[in-house]
């Protein structure tokens, strides 16, 4: 997926919440493994994404988000940009 405004905004949310270097985030970055998040962090990040982009993420959708790329793809689907 090409870099775009959503990618940058999403990277900012992840990096600020996890105190993780934004430049190290790639589509393959595992949220729990690579970025050091725990399950509560994941919930809080997705809540921030919902607020930032004015979308709703269901519990079933949230369970599929294991990598940054999966989060980006879900965001694209929710905003109609995929």
C-alpha positions as CSV (number, residue, x, y, z in Angstrom):
1,X,0.0,0.0,0.0
2,X,1.5,3.4,-0.9
3,X,2.4,6.0,1.6
4,X,-0.5,8.4,2.0
5,X,-2.0,10.8,4.5
6,X,-3.8,7.9,6.2
7,X,-0.6,6.0,6.5
8,X,1.2,8.9,8.2
9,X,-1.7,9.7,10.5
10,X,-2.0,6.0,11.5
11,X,1.8,5.7,12.1
12,X,1.6,8.8,14.3
13,X,-1.2,7.2,16.4
14,X,0.8,4.0,16.9
15,X,4.1,5.7,17.6
16,X,2.7,8.2,20.0
17,X,0.7,5.7,21.9
18,X,3.5,3.1,22.1
19,X,6.5,5.5,22.2
20,X,7.7,3.5,19.2
21,X,9.9,5.1,16.5
22,X,7.6,6.0,13.6
23,X,10.3,5.3,11.0
24,X,10.5,1.6,12.1
25,X,6.8,1.0,11.4
26,X,6.1,-1.0,8.3
27,X,3.1,-2.9,7.0
28,X,4.6,-6.1,8.4
29,X,5.2,-4.7,11.9
30,X,3.4,-6.9,14.4
31,X,1.6,-4.7,16.9
32,X,2.1,-6.9,19.8
33,X,5.4,-8.6,18.8
34,X,7.4,-5.8,17.1
35,X,5.9,-2.7,18.6
36,X,5.7,-4.0,22.1
37,X,1.9,-3.5,22.6
38,X,-0.2,-5.5,24.9
39,X,-3.9,-6.3,24.4
40,X,-5.0,-3.2,26.3
41,X,-2.7,-1.0,24.1
42,X,-4.4,-2.6,21.0
43,X,-7.9,-1.6,22.3
44,X,-6.7,1.9,23.1
45,X,-5.1,2.4,19.7
46,X,-8.1,1.2,17.8
47,X,-10.3,3.5,19.9
48,X,-8.0,6.4,19.0
49,X,-8.2,5.4,15.3
50,X,-12.0,5.4,15.6
51,X,-12.0,8.9,17.0
52,X,-9.4,10.3,14.6
53,X,-11.0,9.0,11.5
54,X,-14.7,9.0,12.7
55,X,-15.2,5.3,12.0
56,X,-16.5,2.4,14.0
57,X,-14.5,-0.8,14.3
58,X,-16.4,-3.9,15.4
59,X,-14.9,-6.4,17.8
60,X,-14.7,-9.0,15.0
61,X,-12.8,-6.5,12.9
62,X,-10.5,-5.6,15.8
63,X,-9.5,-9.2,16.3
64,X,-8.1,-9.4,12.7
65,X,-5.7,-6.5,13.3
66,X,-2.4,-8.1,14.1
67,X,-0.1,-5.9,12.0
68,X,0.2,-2.3,11.0
69,X,-0.7,-3.3,7.5
70,X,-3.9,-5.0,8.7
71,X,-4.8,-1.8,10.5
72,X,-4.1,0.3,7.4
73,X,-6.1,-2.0,5.2
74,X,-9.1,-1.9,7.6
75,X,-8.9,1.8,7.8
76,X,-8.9,2.0,4.0
77,X,-11.9,-0.2,3.8
78,X,-13.7,1.8,6.5
79,X,-13.0,5.1,4.8
80,X,-13.6,3.8,1.3
81,X,-10.1,4.3,0.1
82,X,-9.2,0.7,-0.8
